[in-house]
Amino acid sequence: MLRFKRAAPARTGDRSMTAPLSLSQSQGRTDVPLIEQTIGQFFAEMAARQGTREALVCRHQQRRYSYLELHTEVRRLASALLGLGLQPGDRVGIWSHNNAEWVLMQLATAQVGLILVNINPAYRTAELEYALNKVGCKALVSMRAFKTSDYLGMLRELAPELGLCLPGKLAAKRLPTLRTVVWIDVAGEGQEEPGMWRFSELLARGEPQDERIDTLAATLKNTDPINIQFTSGTTGFPKGATLTHRNILNNGFFIGECMKLTEQDRLCIPVPLYHCFGMVLGNLACLTHGATIVYPNDGFDALTVLETVQAERCTGLHGVPTMFIAELDHPRFAEFDLSSLRTGIMAGSPCPIEVMKRVVSDMHLSQITIAYGMTETSPVSCQSSTDTPLDKRVSTVGQVQPHLQVKIVDPETGELTPVGQRGELCTKGYSVMHGYWGDEAKTREAIDADGWMHTGDLATMDAQGYVNIVGRIKDMVIRGGENIYPREIEEFLYRHPQVQDVQVVGVPDSRFGEELCAWIIAKPGTQPTEDDIRAFCKGQIAHYKVPRYIRFVDAFPMTVTGKIQKFKIREVMSATLGLTEQATA
């Protein structure tokens, strides 16, 4: 069996054979050494071993690459990027949904030490301007358009100079560092875009045997920054989390180990590549194990995912809970043969227990894992394994990953909490980011003097080291002096037979400081009422935990990664009800 030549597969820090914990701190296994290569070095070796095995399937583009073919195209693109005058350390943005060009950019930039900057496809002109200028992008690769988003139109609004310059010679007043814009095309189709290169043209300019590639590669260190991902920026401006080869290559490897990936696996990746879920938990988990990457579409579509899993005989499937809910509840779900599935990852936001049980039973994902992390930690800190007991898989985010430490501390004192007691989750180890780009002050706020990343997430740890995320420090609702954790209320309401999905937030209240508000998506064909929900709660949960405000909606505001934007729910409800925050001492 072809496999990355390392020691036996690591499981997440399995503590089942060690003494029970009394304090909330745990360390992952270290028996499998960290990878100390650059991404370019590692991928070259993998391509040489895997040869003609399929590396990438892009269903919507009807493109397939073996490992050797993908490696050749990566080198061709790396050569073309160097031909633009780019040098190691320069920032190159990518503004696109999922496609073959995305993964080519991911690997080609790493090959020659360029820093790939992931731009959220949901960004609009102001956000794009901020991101490009914050990190000083010299080049940008962009989709032409997607649904109602006119990406090149937004670029021309920011840089009207594009209409008057040669490709690669941009000098824009509002984007002073940007020189080159490349648009992702279908070769030979569509009108020319003044001032921009076609991606197909750029690629054709490259030479896989370009000696400059290997010369530069030999100068790179695995601790060099290689990727910038912007945090969601729910408060203030987004911050650019800067990650190294060592950060994301190792994280991808150990994520794949938890899933027990081999070269026989085919992973369906409907989650966005701009986000670490697609880029690391998807692409790098596959590429570090010789598995096949399968993109069902450029954007998420439940039907396309079901069709792709069946057609490609996928063995793994990634998704956020809202994606799995959409797949399970699709009217044609029963038509598809999903029996090839065994593993995958559910992450991005807490998974309702009832949904998890359906994923295991109805989608054949008996070995699905749960992962937890944040962009700043590459991202995964904790993950369940394929052999984690089901009760732990549906109620926790697993145990600490190899070569990492996690602890839970009292947010006020910083002291370790006893097992089972809530506190802030902190993590330490190889996965912690290089820092926020150009913002030492914010970096120091997030990473303390001892190297611990403070996540802002509230969690508990049990005696075996299993971690349960119970909310965000800032999401905790304080009603009349009672601390309420929305996750607890959400899990209870999921049990209601007519509730498909629910989000609970706190909204301002003049008497209690805050009151609970629940937004509910009803199951198809049902029409629950507010009275139904309150009757369901009566006598089952404390009176102060029963939402005062209940609204039935068709959808939640969310990011393109499926993360619910609770702050928007609060904003809408506060405006609708005329509620205002009360001043506090």
C-alpha atoms as one frame of an Amber mdcrd trajectory, in Angstrom:
protein
   0.000   0.000   0.000   1.325   3.391  -0.950   1.439   5.667   2.028   3.408
   8.575   3.332   6.482   6.986   4.888   6.027   7.795   8.508   5.385   5.962
  11.737   2.044   4.367  12.540  -0.986   6.656  12.158  -1.544   8.991  15.054
  -4.845   9.311  16.791  -5.859  12.533  18.429  -4.365  12.618  21.895  -6.173
   9.490  23.062  -6.122   9.494  26.835  -8.163   6.319  27.309  -5.090   4.441
  28.560  -3.753   7.187  30.804  -4.714   8.458  34.218  -7.876  10.611  34.340
  -7.344  14.346  34.392  -8.261  16.492  37.392  -7.461  19.865  35.802  -8.490
  20.985  32.313  -5.187  20.656  30.449  -4.196  18.000  27.928  -1.294  17.330
  25.563  -1.421  15.443  22.271   0.668  12.471  21.245   4.179  13.054  19.940
   5.115   9.571  18.678   4.689  10.611  15.035   7.188  13.382  14.211   6.195
  16.668  12.639   6.841  17.211   8.931   9.759  19.602   8.573   9.553  20.079
   4.773   8.057  22.911   2.786   4.789  22.243   0.976   6.666  22.221  -2.337
   9.170  19.600  -1.192   6.482  17.412   0.310   4.171  17.572  -2.719   6.995
  16.774  -5.148   7.758  13.579  -3.219   4.076  12.635  -3.018   3.604  13.186
  -6.759   6.625  10.988  -7.502   5.156   8.164  -5.387   1.542   8.474  -6.480
   2.238   8.974 -10.195  -0.866   8.180 -12.218  -3.255   8.023  -9.267  -6.013
  10.617  -9.443  -5.233  13.726  -7.406  -8.010  16.123  -8.383 -11.485  15.871
  -9.884 -13.325  19.094 -10.713 -16.811  17.966 -11.677 -18.191  21.347 -12.716
 -15.155  22.055 -14.900 -14.970  18.475 -16.197 -11.259  18.318 -15.375  -9.185
  15.510 -13.888  -5.533  15.427 -12.893  -3.255  12.615 -11.798  -0.653  13.441
  -9.157   2.053  13.804 -11.818  -0.196  15.945 -14.039  -1.104  18.181 -11.128
   2.545  18.547 -10.124   3.498  19.467 -13.711   0.786  22.145 -13.899   1.777
  23.486 -10.476   5.352  23.956 -11.672   4.133  25.535 -14.918   2.100  28.064
 -12.924   4.963  28.711 -10.495   7.185  29.520 -13.480   4.532  31.853 -14.915
   4.176  33.686 -11.582   7.928  34.223 -11.435   7.680  35.542 -14.997   5.447
  38.332 -13.657   8.409  39.561 -11.600   7.065  38.199  -8.307   9.592  37.232
  -5.630   9.468  35.144  -2.431   7.514  36.955   0.256   5.331  38.876  -2.221
   1.581  38.607  -1.581  -0.722  37.198  -4.251  -4.488  37.296  -3.719  -7.073
  34.793  -4.915 -10.710  35.856  -5.077 -12.678  32.873  -6.224 -15.008  30.046
  -5.408 -13.862  26.425  -5.768 -12.105  25.371  -8.968  -8.924  23.756 -10.263
  -7.233  27.143 -10.548  -7.594  27.626  -6.807  -5.648  24.519  -5.833  -3.070
  25.237  -8.553  -2.529  28.656  -6.976  -2.337  27.146  -3.499   0.463  24.784
  -4.478   2.293  26.997  -7.011   2.674  29.956  -4.660   4.014  27.669  -1.932
   6.461  26.157  -4.419   8.319  29.455  -4.869   7.692  31.195  -1.539   4.896
  33.550  -2.547   2.281  34.266   0.122  -1.229  33.319  -0.987  -3.889  35.702
   0.310  -7.359  34.146   0.537 -10.020  36.719  -0.334 -13.576  35.901   0.737
 -15.809  35.712  -2.369 -18.513  37.443  -0.343 -16.344  40.572  -0.058 -17.488
  43.683  -1.834 -15.486  46.703  -2.946 -14.740  48.257   0.454 -13.701  44.920
   1.960 -11.618  44.000  -1.081  -9.869  47.365  -1.033  -9.090  46.936   2.660
  -7.744  43.384   2.277  -5.542  44.045  -0.775  -4.039  47.162   0.767  -3.683
  45.738   4.275  -1.239  43.071   3.104   0.068  44.847  -0.020  -0.977  42.374
  -2.723   1.076  42.706  -5.930  -1.119  40.338  -7.954  -4.702  39.131  -7.818
  -6.335  36.107  -9.437 -10.106  36.488  -9.641 -13.213  34.799 -10.922 -14.997
  36.799 -13.601 -18.412  36.519 -11.986 -20.523  34.216  -9.825 -24.314  34.379
  -9.700 -25.022  38.058  -8.941 -21.402  38.911  -8.062 -19.510  40.787 -10.794
 -15.967  40.455  -9.518 -14.229  42.138 -12.432 -16.804  44.938 -12.309 -15.923
  45.562  -8.667 -12.229  45.564  -9.533 -12.774  48.130 -12.283 -14.693  50.287
  -9.825 -11.688  50.239  -7.501  -9.137  50.479 -10.295 -10.558  52.257 -13.369
  -6.942  52.508 -14.531  -7.245  48.857 -15.688  -8.934  50.064 -18.859  -5.865
  52.083 -19.829  -2.915  49.876 -18.877  -1.167  46.809 -20.229  -1.554  43.551
 -18.278   0.891  43.524 -15.385   1.424  47.297 -15.522  -1.410  48.512 -13.289
  -0.827  51.707 -11.290  -4.095  52.307  -9.419  -4.602  55.187  -7.013  -6.798
  53.186  -4.602  -4.779  49.951  -4.897  -1.201  51.284  -4.891   0.660  47.935
  -4.587  -1.417  45.941  -7.106   0.342  45.444 -10.466  -1.246  42.376 -12.036
  -4.848  41.147 -12.329  -5.556  37.692 -13.741  -9.083  36.481 -14.461 -10.064
  32.806 -14.440 -11.303  32.004 -17.921 -12.297  29.137 -20.155  -9.566  29.122
 -22.799 -10.793  30.577 -26.084 -14.106  31.772 -24.656 -15.376  35.192 -23.618
 -14.284  38.688 -24.469 -10.867  40.025 -23.574 -10.607  42.061 -20.383  -8.465
  45.187 -20.892  -5.538  45.465 -18.509  -5.818  41.849 -17.312  -4.280  38.493
 -18.129  -6.378  35.447 -18.831  -5.437  32.632 -16.461  -5.058  30.273 -19.439
  -2.642  32.741 -21.082  -0.628  33.174 -17.920  -0.360  29.420 -17.430   0.798
  28.925 -21.022   3.704  31.320 -20.384   5.154  28.988 -17.761   7.708  26.231
 -18.165   7.576  23.228 -15.780  11.346  22.722 -16.132  12.123  26.350 -15.208
  15.381  26.182 -13.224  14.378  29.221 -11.157  11.758  27.101  -9.354  14.256
  24.693  -7.804  16.801  27.445  -7.154  14.228  29.428  -5.144  12.757  26.349
  -3.479  16.164  25.514  -2.017  16.213  28.862  -0.176  12.814  28.442   1.511
  12.274  27.446   5.146   9.202  25.634   6.422   8.730  28.407   8.985   8.287
  31.017   6.211   4.824  32.626   5.985   2.930  31.082   3.076  -0.699  32.014
   3.545  -2.832  34.888   4.873  -6.440  34.235   5.820  -8.660  37.011   7.050
 -10.732  36.432  10.137 -14.417  37.058   9.801 -14.256  40.516  11.320 -17.565
  40.395  13.151 -16.172  43.248  15.192 -13.907  45.826  13.650 -11.805  45.249
  10.548 -10.762  41.742   9.538  -7.326  40.642  10.724  -4.937  38.758   8.455
  -3.881  35.548  10.195  -0.478  34.655   8.749   0.344  30.941   8.469   3.514
  29.032   7.544   4.271  25.844   5.589   4.831  24.135   8.950   1.505  25.374
  10.320  -0.830  24.142   7.627   1.070  21.148   6.183   1.253  19.426   9.560
  -2.302  20.329  10.436  -3.546  18.876   7.155  -1.552  15.687   7.781  -2.831
  15.059  11.301  -6.391  15.900  10.263  -6.124  13.186   7.600  -4.696  10.767
  10.161  -7.759  11.254  12.382  -9.925  10.357   9.370  -7.655   7.360   8.608
  -7.221   8.613   5.053  -5.267   6.517   2.553  -4.577   6.764  -1.164  -7.789
   4.768  -1.674  -9.965   7.592  -0.365 -11.902  10.112  -2.455 -12.992  13.173
  -0.507 -15.933  15.302  -1.650 -15.184  18.935  -0.711 -18.188  21.269  -1.027
 -16.831  23.694   1.592 -15.099  26.830   0.282 -11.393  26.765  -0.455 -10.850
  30.374   0.581 -11.527  29.146   4.110  -9.223  26.815   6.028 -11.951  24.129
   5.984 -11.537  23.623   2.260  -7.882  24.539   1.946  -6.442  22.601   4.912
  -9.025  20.067   6.140  -9.842  19.307   2.508  -6.941  19.843   0.098  -4.000
  19.294   2.434  -5.574  16.365   4.285  -5.900  14.652   0.879  -2.541  15.656
  -0.573  -0.618  14.485   2.517  -2.152  11.009   2.156  -2.231  10.532  -1.597
  -6.041  10.681  -1.611  -8.258  12.222  -4.306  -9.738  15.715  -4.024 -13.254
  15.962  -5.497 -14.956  19.335  -6.009 -18.667  18.895  -6.722 -19.274  22.505
  -7.753 -17.944  26.032  -7.466 -20.491  26.936  -4.780 -22.516  24.736  -2.432
 -25.520  22.935  -3.862 -26.999  20.008  -1.939 -28.196  18.138  -5.032 -24.805
  18.419  -6.749 -23.106  17.036  -3.635 -25.414  13.993  -3.587 -24.896  13.423
  -7.325 -21.108  13.734  -6.979 -20.812  11.340  -4.038 -22.706   8.717  -6.021
 -20.976   9.279  -9.383 -17.421   9.481  -8.001 -17.911   6.841  -5.284 -16.626
   9.266  -2.698 -15.523   7.748   0.595 -15.451  11.025   2.501 -17.575  14.149
   2.746 -16.926  17.473   4.462 -19.465  20.039   5.515 -20.797  22.445   8.094
 -23.991  21.392   9.876 -26.194  23.552   7.630 -24.817  21.703   4.564 -25.512
  18.273   6.022 -29.024  19.396   7.005 -29.650  20.610   3.424 -28.438  17.274
   1.992 -30.466  15.149   4.416 -33.628  17.172   3.839 -33.330  17.386   0.048
 -36.524  16.022  -1.558 -34.473  13.629  -3.722 -32.157  12.409  -0.932 -33.507
   8.841  -1.003 -32.690   8.463  -4.729 -28.923   8.437  -4.217 -26.569   5.608
  -3.334 -24.259   6.996  -0.669 -23.014   3.617   0.514 -19.410   4.394  -0.512
 -19.150   7.002   2.268 -17.391   6.228   5.546 -15.565   9.303   6.824 -15.437
  13.075   6.655 -15.502  16.091   8.899 -18.294  18.162  10.315 -17.037  21.493
  11.577 -17.504  25.263  11.318 -20.188  25.544  13.972 -21.601  23.282  16.686
 -23.509  20.299  15.327 -26.921  19.457  16.736 -26.786  15.962  18.195 -29.884
  14.817  16.302 -28.344  15.914  12.994 -25.158  14.006  13.768 -27.133  10.830
  14.422 -28.903  11.163  11.042 -25.592  11.745   9.239 -24.204   8.529  10.726
 -27.305   6.412  10.075 -28.737   7.842   6.816 -25.544   8.903   4.984 -23.402
   5.897   5.941 -20.845   8.188   7.577 -20.123   5.784  10.418 -16.597   7.182
  10.821 -17.341  10.900  10.464 -15.236  13.062  12.729 -15.796  16.388  14.424
 -13.085  19.021  14.228 -12.654  22.232  16.139 -10.311  25.103  15.556  -9.876
  28.645  14.366  -8.098  30.316  11.478  -5.327  31.455  13.809  -4.468  27.831
  14.684  -4.146  26.457  11.119  -7.044  25.648  12.039  -7.664  22.383  13.948
  -6.760  22.006  17.627  -9.140  19.193  18.609 -10.685  16.407  16.579 -12.465
  13.156  17.157 -11.120  10.029  15.464 -12.916   7.373  13.426 -12.915   5.124
  16.476 -13.998   7.721  19.009 -17.085   6.316  20.772 -20.294   7.613  19.185
 -21.482   9.264  22.373 -18.255  11.306  22.462 -18.496  12.083  18.734 -21.951
  13.560  19.093 -21.300  15.442  22.313 -17.691  16.739  22.047 -15.159  18.060
  19.509 -12.768  15.248  20.367  -9.353  15.411  21.973  -6.262  17.507  21.445
  -4.371  16.936  18.189  -0.809  15.494  18.177   2.006  17.910  19.091  -0.483
  20.427  20.526  -1.628  21.418  23.989  -5.019  22.670  25.069  -6.160  24.048
  28.394  -9.244  25.699  29.821  -8.769  28.685  32.074 -10.899  30.993  34.153
 -11.334  34.080  31.910 -10.935  36.372  34.926  -7.961  34.801  36.726  -6.231
  32.787  34.001  -6.065  29.783  36.347  -6.736  26.265  35.098 -10.315  25.159
  35.695 -11.172  21.817  37.317 -12.377  19.108  34.920 -15.977  19.765  33.881
 -15.928  23.488  34.672 -16.450  26.115  31.963 -13.665  28.450  30.964 -11.806
  29.892  27.980 -10.114  27.388  25.680  -6.452  28.098  24.903  -4.139  26.187
  22.567  -0.372  26.000  22.062   2.021  24.313  19.660   3.144  24.177  16.025
  -0.301  25.235  14.746  -0.356  28.702  16.320  -0.125  31.343  13.609   2.921
  33.403  12.776   0.832  36.442  13.785  -1.652  38.965  12.406  -0.134  40.628
   9.338   1.093  44.104  10.164  -0.550  44.176  13.605   1.756  43.324  16.480
  -0.635  44.767  19.057  -3.528  42.476  18.019  -1.106  39.544  17.863  -0.034
  40.165  21.478  -3.694  40.361  22.526  -4.373  36.938  21.029  -1.136  35.074
  21.876   0.189  35.488  25.415   3.831  35.651  26.469   3.942  31.862  26.981
   2.729  31.140  23.424  -0.900  30.269  24.277  -3.521  31.300  21.743  -6.638
  32.567  23.504  -9.596  31.445  21.409 -12.428  33.403  23.025 -14.422  30.164
  23.064 -16.004  28.777  26.218 -15.405  25.087  26.715 -15.293  22.228  29.190
 -12.911  19.246  29.333 -13.707  15.845  30.814 -11.356  13.485  32.621 -10.372
  11.766  29.341  -9.491  15.072  27.689 -12.588  15.332  25.493 -13.468  18.974
  24.856 -16.969  20.401  24.527 -17.487  23.901  23.108 -20.322  25.568  24.975
 -20.282  29.028  23.420 -18.343  32.215  22.891 -17.356  34.406  25.795 -19.103
  37.283  24.057 -22.091  35.077  23.094 -22.928  34.251  26.665 -26.243  35.832
  27.581 -26.597  37.346  31.040 -30.286  37.617  31.976 -30.941  39.120  35.342
 -27.671  37.784  36.683 -28.159  34.281  35.209 -25.473  33.135  32.786 -27.166
  31.434  29.826 -25.321  29.596  27.054 -27.291  29.695  23.771 -25.898  26.317
  22.666 -27.733  24.618  25.526 -31.083  26.107  24.481 -30.444  25.278  20.804
 -29.733  21.621  21.606 -32.981  21.410  23.557 -35.092  23.007  20.816 -33.623
  20.676  18.167 -35.577  17.916  19.896 -38.884  19.524  18.882 -40.288  17.377
  16.048 -41.108  20.403  13.870 -37.778  22.257  14.302 -35.241  21.791  11.479
 -32.700  24.377  12.639 -32.507  27.009  15.363 -30.266  29.837  16.511 -30.516
  31.513  19.895 -29.124  34.970  20.709 -29.408  37.561  23.435 -31.131  40.875
  22.725 -31.189  44.011  24.905 -33.813  44.275  27.646 -34.454  47.207  29.958
 -35.424  44.995  32.912 -33.143  41.984  32.728 -30.271  43.411  30.696 -30.751
  40.722  28.053 -33.521  38.392  26.927 -33.356  35.306  24.771 -34.487  35.305
  21.162 -34.848  32.142  19.040 -34.910  32.109  15.239 -36.354  28.836  14.001
 -36.474  27.164  10.586 -39.424  24.764  10.590 -39.227  21.336   8.973 -40.836
  21.201   5.515 -44.600  20.744   5.667 -44.901  21.900   9.289 -46.142  25.171
  10.786 -45.218  25.344  14.459 -46.365  28.360  16.445 -44.740  30.377  19.215
 -47.153  28.756  21.660 -46.080  25.282  20.458 -42.430  26.102  21.180 -43.145
  27.578  24.610 -45.347  24.613  25.553 -42.476  22.297  24.552 -40.146  24.214
  26.880 -42.538  24.390  29.853 -41.361  22.258  32.695 -38.395  20.994  30.701
 -35.946  23.873  31.045 -35.655  26.720  33.554 -38.118  29.554  32.946 -35.353
  32.034  32.328 -34.024  29.810  29.523 -37.302  29.898  27.585 -36.872  32.389
  24.706 -38.973  35.505  25.156 -38.894  36.229  21.428 -39.510  33.510  18.840
 -39.400  34.110  15.104 -39.900  31.622  12.257 -37.577  32.276   9.309 -36.589
  30.643   6.020 -32.843  31.081   6.500 -30.173  32.477   8.811 -27.658  35.158
   7.903 -24.370  33.375   7.379 -20.937  33.600   5.852 -20.084  31.603   2.722
 -18.527  28.971   4.998 -21.826  28.311   6.706 -20.998  30.115   9.949 -24.073
  31.686  11.401 -23.746  35.442  11.874 -25.486  35.781  15.203 -24.621  39.438
  15.442 -26.844  40.071  12.422 -29.735  38.240  14.081 -29.267  40.500  17.105
 -29.158  43.589  14.905 -32.343  42.654  13.022 -34.281  41.802  16.187 -33.112
  44.885  18.032 -34.182  47.100  15.129 -37.511  45.263  14.659 -38.417  45.473
  18.333 -36.949  48.916  18.920 -34.551  47.600  21.556 -31.461  49.484  22.654
 -28.467  48.485  24.742 -28.625  49.714  28.317 -25.686  51.636  29.658 -23.730
  49.787  32.315 -21.364  50.951  34.984
